[in-house]
Amino acid sequence: MVTEARSLHLQIDADARLAAAAGGVVRYLADEAGLENEAIARLQSAVIAVCSEAFEHLTADHPQLEIAFTRFSDRIEVALPHLGDDPPAVGLDATAGFAAHGTGSIQVVFAGFDRVQYETHRGAGVTRLTKYIGQAARKI
């Protein structure tokens, strides 16, 4: 069992093959956490989709995507920092499947992640995806 947070950081160019590598990192962390293959595959696909969407918002001033993966004892977090005037989650609502359905309800599940957060502060933002594991997953 992980007792201390373990972090991995990637800085990648806008290349689908590198997005797949980011998916591989979350796959490794989820496998290490003991998640089932179906759940692992959903997390991996979600990270690849988020990276692919984020590539479209890279600029000449900021040509690379940064991704921070952190494995805590009770969760896995994937954070994508974002600089600039666009909100940190530009377009991710479509990728995530957040859409109004008939009665206006919103689907809040992001392909296996339990929580999606968008934060901004002084022209910088972060999109954070969290998957709870073990005891924490049962409390949700």
C-alpha positions in Angstrom: 0.0 0.0 0.0 1.2 3.5 -0.9 1.8 5.5 2.3 3.3 8.6 0.7 2.1 10.4 -2.4 4.0 9.3 -5.5 4.1 11.8 -8.4 5.0 11.5 -12.0 5.2 14.6 -14.3 5.1 14.6 -18.1 5.6 17.5 -20.4 4.6 16.5 -23.9 4.2 17.9 -27.4 0.9 17.8 -29.2 1.2 14.3 -30.5 -1.4 11.5 -30.2 1.3 9.0 -29.5 2.4 11.0 -26.5 -1.2 11.3 -25.3 -1.3 7.5 -25.4 1.9 7.5 -23.2 0.0 9.7 -20.7 -2.8 7.1 -20.8 -0.2 4.5 -20.1 0.9 6.3 -16.9 -2.6 6.3 -15.5 -3.0 2.7 -16.5 0.1 1.8 -14.5 -1.1 3.7 -11.4 -4.6 2.2 -11.6 -3.2 -1.3 -12.0 -0.9 -0.7 -9.1 -3.9 0.4 -7.1 -5.6 -2.9 -7.8 -8.4 -1.6 -10.0 -10.1 -4.0 -12.4 -9.2 -4.0 -16.1 -12.5 -2.4 -17.3 -12.1 0.5 -14.9 -8.4 0.9 -15.9 -9.3 1.0 -19.5 -11.9 3.8 -18.9 -9.4 5.9 -17.0 -6.8 5.4 -19.7 -9.2 6.4 -22.5 -10.3 9.4 -20.5 -6.7 10.7 -20.1 -6.0 10.2 -23.8 -9.1 12.1 -24.7 -8.3 15.0 -22.2 -4.8 15.3 -23.6 -6.0 15.2 -27.2 -8.5 18.0 -26.4 -5.9 20.0 -24.5 -3.5 19.9 -27.5 -5.9 22.1 -29.4 -5.4 24.9 -26.9 -1.6 24.9 -26.8 0.0 28.1 -28.2 3.3 29.2 -29.5 4.1 30.7 -26.1 3.1 27.4 -24.4 3.6 24.6 -26.9 3.7 21.7 -24.5 1.1 20.1 -22.3 2.1 19.4 -18.7 0.5 16.6 -16.9 1.0 15.7 -13.2 -0.1 12.2 -12.0 -0.2 11.6 -8.3 -1.0 8.4 -6.5 -2.2 8.8 -2.9 -3.2 6.0 -0.6 -6.9 6.7 -1.3 -6.9 8.2 -4.8 -5.2 8.9 -8.1 -5.2 12.5 -9.4 -4.4 13.7 -12.9 -3.8 17.4 -13.1 -3.4 19.4 -16.3 -2.2 23.0 -15.6 -3.2 25.6 -18.2 -1.9 29.1 -18.8 -3.7 31.8 -20.7 -7.1 33.5 -21.0 -9.1 30.4 -21.9 -10.7 28.5 -19.0 -8.7 25.4 -18.0 -11.3 23.0 -19.3 -12.0 24.6 -22.7 -13.9 22.0 -24.7 -13.5 19.3 -22.0 -17.2 19.4 -21.3 -17.8 17.8 -24.7 -15.0 15.3 -24.3 -16.3 14.4 -20.8 -19.9 13.9 -21.9 -21.3 16.7 -19.8 -24.4 17.4 -21.7 -28.0 18.4 -20.9 -30.4 15.5 -21.3 -34.1 16.2 -21.9 -34.9 17.4 -18.4 -31.8 19.4 -18.1 -30.0 17.0 -15.9 -26.2 16.8 -16.3 -24.1 13.7 -16.5 -21.3 14.0 -14.0 -19.3 10.9 -14.6 -16.1 11.3 -16.6 -15.3 7.9 -18.0 -14.4 6.3 -14.7 -13.1 9.3 -12.8 -15.1 10.2 -9.7 -14.4 13.9 -9.6 -13.6 16.6 -12.2 -12.5 20.0 -10.9 -11.6 23.2 -12.8 -9.8 25.9 -10.9 -8.4 29.3 -12.0 -6.2 31.7 -10.3 -4.4 34.8 -11.7 -4.5 33.8 -15.4 -3.6 30.2 -14.7 -5.8 27.2 -14.2 -5.8 23.5 -13.7 -8.1 20.7 -14.6 -7.9 17.9 -12.0 -9.4 14.4 -12.5 -9.7 12.2 -9.4 -10.3 8.5 -9.0 -10.9 7.3 -5.5 -9.7 3.9 -4.5 -10.0 1.5 -1.6 -12.1 2.7 1.4 -12.5 6.2 -0.1 -14.3 4.7 -3.2 -16.9 3.1 -1.0 -17.7 6.4 0.8 -18.7 8.2 -2.3 
